[in-house]
Amino acid sequence: MALTDEAEYFDTRDEQLDRKLQREHGLSRRQLLKLGAAGSLMLAGGGFLRTTRAPAFPVPQGIVKKLPEEWFERLGTNAEMKWPAMADEGYLTPVEKFFVRNHTATEAIDPLRYRLNVFGSGLKDPNGRSFTLSELRKMPSETRTAFMECAGNGRSFFGSQQRTPAPGSAWKLGAVGVAQWHGVPLREVLERAGIKSSAVDVMPQGLDSEVITNGVNEGHVRRPLSVAKALDDALLAYGMNGEPLPPDHGRPLRLVVPGWVGVASTKWLGQIEVADVPLYSPWNTTQYRMIGSEYPADSPALTKQAVKSAFELPMPAALPAGKTIRLHGRSWSGSGTIKRVEIYPEAVSTSVGPAYAAVPTGAGGNPSRSGPSGPTPEGWHPAKLQSPNVPQAWVRWSFDWTPPGPGSYQLRARATDQTGQRQPETVPFNKNGYLFWAVVRHPVQVG
């Protein structure tokens, strides 16, 4: 079965998992999720392992690169990019400003001693073979421009905007970046390893430390994807923005799966299991699923990233009064290019005159408004898109705004992608705070 769409892939895998659980353990997947939440059961490969309580030890904090306060906000083992850091940058996110998402800590791996092991029942020789970094570099290579984004990006707005706070790193919108990734297509390595036509799943696994969650050892980060998707556009990257891959971003080798949630793009890649049976791990069964009252109990594992937008401004921002301001920002989607971005600068309070919505400036530089309700019935105005507009990356945009007077405002940006998905005003809550893609209200003080 050619499961290139991740949603279809996980739906199919969920049905197979249900049958496996009933056949081998007399469990439903709903019961498995409850057991997973309690830390009593873990899936590894095609089978099940009872977890053990891990000894207590300090949470690692290691990030190698410098984290200046003007560029980053520290969130435990992670570092969020502050959007003002992108205000004077080009299309790509500089490596030194790229966010860091670690499940444990940045690993130091010697590239000269590195080996990528590929094995499993989906290969002609199940023992597989290993590849040195030098061997990988000699293979046909490709460069792909794509965003990398944590599934929890925007999590803090569940609490600050919707009054339904979720646990986990309180990302705003800075757990995303766009880079040029250079490396060998995963299909090249799988073909050289002798992949069989009967293979159905591949499971990349990282070399970072085993993950301890609530005292339970869940093993190394690993998450399967379909063979069809692996043979399509997945990339084994050893370069980033024209330089060798840095340690915080997966040196010497990482997987890049364009458009997907970041957990799919394994860092410090050490092995790839190729199987002719479905594969499972905590990262596609008990984690990275939407769990909440407005989602089905057997909600599938997360798929492509949703549509989002961000202003290149501090949050909150302070802007001068009495002049036209050119606002800048970026929008992106896991489903393709961005077709339209609209801006709504809404007055929360002003010190002069009625509470008009803030006034956009047209091409001729003349402000316009139609009354106290704002410049249009909805208050939304088109932003100017700037090329390039790369699928599974982002588009830059600008918008000229003349505030009607000093006061408090909320800037809102909403994007629509090529599939017609448009950012909504709110999104249903899920207990882990994944995929917040509603319009973000960006506070601004004009004075």
N, C-alpha and C positions, 0 to 999 in steps of 0.2 A: 504494500500500500504506500503510495507516494504522498506522505504527509508533510507537505512543504509549509502549510499554514499552521502556526503554533497552536491556535485555538482548536482546530480540528485534530491536531496531533494529541493534545492533552485530553480532549474529550474521548478519543479512542483509547488512550492509555488508561483513563479513569475507568472505562467499562471493563478493560482487561484486568485492572487491579481489583475491581469489585469481585470478579469471578475468581481470581487467585486467592483473595482473602477468604471467601466463602469456602472454596475447595480445600485449602490447606489449614485454615485456622478458625473457620466458623465465624468470621468477623465481617461486618459491613464496613465500608469506608468511613461512614460517620463514626462508628466505634473506634476505628483507627485514629481519626483526628482527635477524639477525646483522649485516647491513650497517649498520642503524641504530645498533646498539651500537658499531660501529667508527667511526661518524661519517662514513660515506661516501655516504649517500643520504638525501634528505629528500623528503617528499611535500608539495606545496603546491597547494591547490585540487584540480582533477581530474587534474593531471599531476605529473611528477617533475622535480626539480631537483638537480643535483650540488651538494653543499655546498662551501664554501670555508673554509679555516682563517682565523679572525678574528685580527686583531692583538691582542697581549696588552695588557690595561689593568686597572686596579684594579677589583675587584668593588664596585658601588655599595652603599652602606649606608643610603641615605636613608629614614627614616621621620619624618613630620612631627610627630606628636603626642608628648607627653611619655610616657616609659616608666619610671615610678617602680618601684624594685626590689620594693616590697611587692605590686605588681600584675603585673609582667611578668618574664619571663626572656628575655634576648636570645639569638637563635639566628641569627647571621649577618645576613641582610637581613630576618629575620622576628622577631616578638615573640610569645611564648606567654603567654597569660593564666594566672596562678596561681589555682587554685581557691579558696583562702581569700578572695580578693577578692570572691567571689560570696556569701559567708556571710550578709551583711546586705542583700542586694539582692532585688528583687522578681522577677517572671517574666522580664523582659527583661535582656539584658546591656547595661549602659551603654556608650555609644560610647567613652568614655574608657578602658574596661576591655576592649574588644573586641580579640581577637587580630589580628595583622597577618601576612598571607602575601603576600610579593612575590616574583615571579620575578626582578625586577631591583631597581627602586627606585620609591618613590612619585612619581607624576608631578604636575606643577603645570600645570593646563590652565585657560585663561581661559574661564569659562562664557559670556561675552558673544560670544566668537569661535568657540565650539564648533559643530561640525556632525556629525551622524550620517549617514553615507552608506550607502544601501541600493541594491544593484545586483545584476545577474546574469541568467543565462539563465532563471531561474525567474520573472522578472517580464515583464509585457506589454511594457514598454520596458526592454531590458537595461541601458540607461544609468542607469535608476533615478531616484532623487531624494534630496535631502538634507533634513534636518530640523534646525532650530535648537532649542536648549533651550527657548526661549519657545514655539515651536510644540508641542513635546512636552508642556509643562505645560498647554496649553490643551485637550489631548485628554482623553477620559474616563479617569479614574484609579482605581486600586484600592490597598488596603493589605493586605499579607499578612504574617503572622507566621510566620517560618521560621528554621531554623538554617542557619548557614554553617559548613562544616567541611572542613578540609584532608584530602585522601585519606591523608596520612601521620600523622594524629593517632593517638597511641599507639605510634608506631614504636619508641620506646626500649624497650618491654616485650618486643619480640622478643629483645633481648639480655639484659635484666635478669631476665626470667621464664623464657624458653625457651632461653636460651643460643645463640641464632642471631642475632647482631647484624646490622642492615641499615644501609647507608649513607644519608646524607641528614640533614636536621634531626632531632635527637633529641627530638621532641615527646613529652611525657607524655600528658595528656588535655586540655590547655588550648588546642588549636587548633580551638576550636568556640565559637560564641556564637549566641544567639537575638536577633533584632531584628524590629521592625516596619518592613518595607520598603514604601515608597510610590512609585508611579510609574504608567506607562502599560503596559497589557498588550502584549506583543510582537505579538500577533495584530492589534491596532489599527494598528500601524505597518506591518506587512506588507500588510494589506489596503489601506491608503492608498497604499502603494508600488506596488500593482497586481500582487500575487502571482497566478500562474497555477495552474490546477488540476493541471497537470503537474509542478509543483515538488515536489521530494523532500527537499532538504536546505537548511539555513541554516547559515552559518558566521560567528559573531561573531568580531571581532578587536579586540584592545586597542591603545591608543595608547602604552603603556609601551615602554621600549626593547626592541630585539631581544634575544632570549635567546641567550647564548653558553654552550654545554655542551661541556666538554672541548676548548675552542678552536674549536668548530664553531658557526657562526651558524645558528640554527634559525628565525630570523625572529620576528615578533611572535606573542604567545600567541594561539592560535585553536583552536577545537575545534567540529566540526559537531554538530548535533542534527537530528532529523527534523522536517520541517515539521509533522507531526501534533502532536508534543510542543510545538513552538514556538507553535502555535495554541491549545494547551491552557492551561498555567498559568505559562509563562515571563513574567517581568516586567522591564521596563526601569525600574529604580529611580533616582530622583533625590532620594529622601528616606530617612532612617534614624532611627527612634525620634522622629519628629516634627520633625526638623531637616534642613537641607540635607545631602546626602551629603558626608561629610568626605573630604579628599584621600586618606588612607590606605585608604579603603574604596571608592574608585572615582570620586570627583567628576570631572566633573559627572554621569556616567551609567554605570551598570553593569547587567549582566544578572544576574537572580536566578532560578535554577532550583531550586525547592523540593525538598529530599530528596536531591539529587544530590551527588556529590563536588564540592568547591569549585572545581576547575579549570573546570567547566562554566559557572560564574557569572563571566564575563569582567568585569574591572574596566577603568575608563577606556575604555569602549566607543567605538570610532571608526568601525567599518564593519560591515556585515552583508552577506555574499554569499548570494544566494538562487539555487539552481541546480536545473535539471531533470535533473541527473546526480549521482551520489554524490560527496561531497567528503571529502578526507582531509587530515590534518596530522600532525606528529609526536606531537601530544597525543591522538590516537586510534589510532595505528598502532604506533610504536616505544616510546611511553611510556604510562603509566597502564594497564598490563596486569599481570596476575599471572604472574610468571615464577618457576618453582621446580619441584623434582622432583615435587611432588604436584599440579601443575597441567598441563593439556594444553599442548603446544607452541604451539597456536594459540588460547590462552586469549583470550576477548573483552576488549575495553576495559572499564574499570571502569564500574559502573552505579550503583545507589542506594547510599547509605551504609548501613552495618550498625548493629546495636543496640549501644549503649554505655551505661555508667554511670560516675559520678564522685562521690566524696565532696567536700564543701566543707571540706576540711581540708588543712593543709600535708602534704607528703610528704617525710620521715616526720613524724608528728604526735606531740605530747606531751599527754597528758590526765591529769587528777587522779584519784587512787584514792579509793575509799570513798564514791562517790556515783553516782547514776544520771545518765547523759549522754545528751542528745538529739542524735543524729547527723542531719545533713542532707545531701542530695545531689540529683542530677538524672540522669535517664535519657532517651534519645532514640533514634529510629530513622528511617531514610529511607523506611520502608514504611508508616508510619502511627502511630497512637497507641500508648502503652505500656499494657499490660493488667495487668502485675504486676511488682513489684520485691521481691526477697528479699535478706536480709542474713545473712551468716555471720561473726560475730566469733570468730576462731579463736585460741586461746592457743598461742603459740610456746614460751613459758616463763613460769612464774610463781614468785614467791618464797614463796608459801604454798600448801599443799595440793596435791592432784593436778592434773594439767594438763587441767582442764576446758576445754571451749569456753566462751567468754565468755557470760554470762548475760543474756538479753533480759528486759525488764520488760514484763509484760502490762498490759492496760487497767486493772487494779485496782492496779497498782504493786507487785505481789508477784513477786519473782524465781521462776523455775522451772527445774529441770534434771532430766534423767533418768539421769545417771551420767557417768562419765569421758569417754564418747564425745561428749557434748554434749547439748543440749536436745531434739534429734530425731535419728533415725538418720543423717540427712544433715547436720544442723546449720543448715539454712536456716530463716529466719523472715520472715514478710511485713512489709514496710515499709508505712507509711501514705502513700497518694498524696494529693497536694494539687492541687485544680483551680487553673488550667485545665490540660487535657491536650490540647494542640493537635497535630494531625497534622503531620509534618515539622518539628516544633519539639521541645519536651521537656516532661517532667512533673517537678515537685519532689516530694520525699518525705522522710519523717522516720522515725527508729527509735530507741526508748529502750533504752539498753544499760547494764547494771551489770557492770563488770568484776569477776571473782571475787577479784582481788587485784592487787598491783603485778606488773609484768612486761612482756614483749614480746608483742604480738598482731599479727594480720593481719586487717584488715577487708576483707570481700569483698562486693560488690554485684552482683547479676545481674538483668537485666531481660528480660521477654518482651513482644514487641509483638503487635499485633492479628492478625498473620498466623501467629503461633505460633513465630516465631524467638526463641530464647532464647540468651543469651550462653553459649558453651561454656567449658570449662576451658582449652583450648589451641586455637590455630588453625594451619593449615599455613603454613610459612614461605614468603615470596616475597622475591626479592632486593632489591626496592625498599622493602620494609617498609610496604606499603599495607594499609589496612583491618584494623588490629589490633582485633578486637572480642571477644577472650576476657575472662574475668573478671580484673580487675586486683587484685592483692594489695597492699593499702594498709598499710604498716607503721605501728604505733602503739606508743609506750612509755607505760605507765601507772605512775605513781609519785607 
